[in-house]
Amino acid sequence: MKIFAIYCTDKPDSAQKRQETRDAHFAHIEATLANFCIAGPLRDEKGATTGSLLIVKAQDADEARKYLEADPYFDAAIWADIRITEFIPAAGDWIGGKIW
């Protein structure tokens, strides 16, 4: 199992769609919680949501993308840009120190 960072940037004026789809999005996350290391919204300096960051466990990038495509936010087409990259947790409190 590998870990992937999924960085999604919202389309301009997508706040209403995001709000309308939020409960379905939360239900999806709760139903698939075992796939996620962490997930949450990205915010600008004014507190407005500008996208999403998900760190997921998957066999490969295709499987990670399938997790994302199953999310109601994907169907609502709120994301303008999606980047999926393999991620190696190397240091920090969340992993208990460092890997070297």
BELLINKA-V985005 format. One record per residue. RES is the residue in one letter. SS is DSSP state (helix for helix, strand for strand, loop for the rest). PHI is phi in whole degrees, -180 to 180 (NA if undefined). NEAR is the number of other ideal C-beta (glycine too) atoms within 12 Angstrom. Layout:
{{RES | SS | PHI | NEAR} {RES | SS | PHI | NEAR}}
This chain:
{{M | loop | NA | 14} {K | strand | -110 | 21} {I | strand | -119 | 28} {F | strand | -128 | 34} {A | strand | -95 | 28} {I | strand | -117 | 40} {Y | strand | -112 | 27} {C | strand | -118 | 34} {T | strand | -106 | 21} {D | strand | -70 | 31} {K | loop | -71 | 21} {P | loop | -58 | 15} {D | loop | 61 | 12} {S | loop | -98 | 27} {A | helix | -59 | 22} {Q | helix | -65 | 15} {K | helix | -62 | 23} {R | helix | -60 | 31} {Q | helix | -63 | 19} {E | helix | -65 | 16} {T | helix | -101 | 26} {R | helix | -57 | 23} {D | helix | -64 | 14} {A | helix | -66 | 21} {H | helix | -62 | 32} {F | helix | -61 | 20} {A | helix | -62 | 16} {H | helix | -63 | 26} {I | helix | -62 | 28} {E | helix | -62 | 15} {A | helix | -72 | 16} {T | loop | -120 | 25} {L | helix | -55 | 17} {A | helix | -63 | 13} {N | helix | -81 | 28} {F | strand | -105 | 27} {C | strand | -83 | 25} {I | strand | -166 | 22} {A | strand | -156 | 30} {G | strand | 179 | 19} {P | strand | -79 | 29} {L | strand | -99 | 22} {R | strand | -128 | 15} {D | loop | -89 | 13} {E | loop | -66 | 7} {K | loop | -94 | 7} {G | loop | 93 | 10} {A | loop | -78 | 17} {T | strand | -71 | 27} {T | strand | -120 | 25} {G | strand | 166 | 29} {S | strand | -139 | 37} {L | strand | -126 | 29} {L | strand | -127 | 40} {I | strand | -114 | 28} {V | strand | -123 | 37} {K | strand | -99 | 26} {A | strand | -157 | 29} {Q | loop | -69 | 17} {D | loop | -158 | 17} {A | helix | -64 | 22} {D | helix | -64 | 14} {E | helix | -67 | 23} {A | helix | -61 | 34} {R | helix | -65 | 23} {K | helix | -62 | 20} {Y | helix | -58 | 33} {L | helix | -66 | 36} {E | helix | -67 | 21} {A | loop | -83 | 22} {D | loop | -77 | 36} {P | helix | -56 | 26} {Y | helix | -63 | 38} {F | helix | -65 | 25} {D | helix | -63 | 17} {A | loop | -77 | 23} {A | loop | 57 | 19} {I | loop | -85 | 33} {W | strand | -92 | 35} {A | strand | -84 | 18} {D | strand | -140 | 18} {I | strand | -130 | 29} {R | strand | -122 | 22} {I | strand | -122 | 29} {T | strand | -138 | 20} {E | strand | -61 | 21} {F | loop | -129 | 24} {I | loop | -113 | 16} {P | loop | -66 | 21} {A | loop | -112 | 13} {A | strand | -159 | 12} {G | strand | 134 | 12} {D | helix | -59 | 8} {W | helix | -66 | 13} {I | helix | -107 | 17} {G | loop | 80 | 10} {G | strand | 128 | 11} {K | strand | -142 | 12} {I | loop | -99 | 10} {W | loop | -105 | 7}}
